């Protein structure tokens, strides 16, 4: 019994150490964003919102924020529409065939973002000769974000009772009417959750955006530019805003979708 308790205590200490290692950098970024000193060191010299005010005063902050929001909203909307339709089609397939489709669609999630970024850049510039900009960023991010949405919606549809849809069809509803009156209301929380996760992934993306945006900035590329030119708590303030939005949208998404993947 003593050996079992000792083993449990050691595992608990190990879990706490790993959790601290993962959370401590994020906590320090948030903490230093409110430090009145420009030095990112402990102890804190005081609390202030000056770095957030300086961030808002930067000429290139609002354009970067606007670009990030446009890209994230577009990626979220497109990935949800396409992903929901794809998940509906896959859910109606035999189990083995559906598993093959999901495995194939999951490949972009397993590929390094650097490889995808370079591949998308080559395709846009060399093959399609498309001018780099917000549109190419949206198309590039969809390659990575889309599989997440399909997987989330498909996981919900695996336990979906298709008999209610068949009943609606038997009562005279068209396929479109059955979808909007029966299927969509049932899976709507999952779709909203998938959209928020897509939004968070898009907003945080740096590598694919860096290769496909051409000129201009998003918030992640703006952070990269600031890190290369200076190191002051303005970067921490911007990173804190990104952390808050990403964690907040992901928590809301998981709560709405009840996804336990």
Secondary structure, 3 states (H helix, E strand, C coil): CHHHHHHHHHHHHHHHHHHHHHHHHHHHHHHHCCECCCCCCCCCCCECCHHHHHHHHCHHHHHHHHHHHHHHHHHHHHHHHHHHHHHHHHHCCCHHHHHHHHHHHCHHHHCCHHHHHHHHHHHHHHHCCCCCCHHHHHHHHHHHHHHHHHHHHHHHHCCCCCHHHHHHHHCCCCHHHHHHHHHHHHHHHHHHHHHHHHHHHHHHCCHHHHHHCCCCCCHHHHHHHHHHHCCCHHHHHHHHHHHHHHHHHHHHHHHHHCCCC
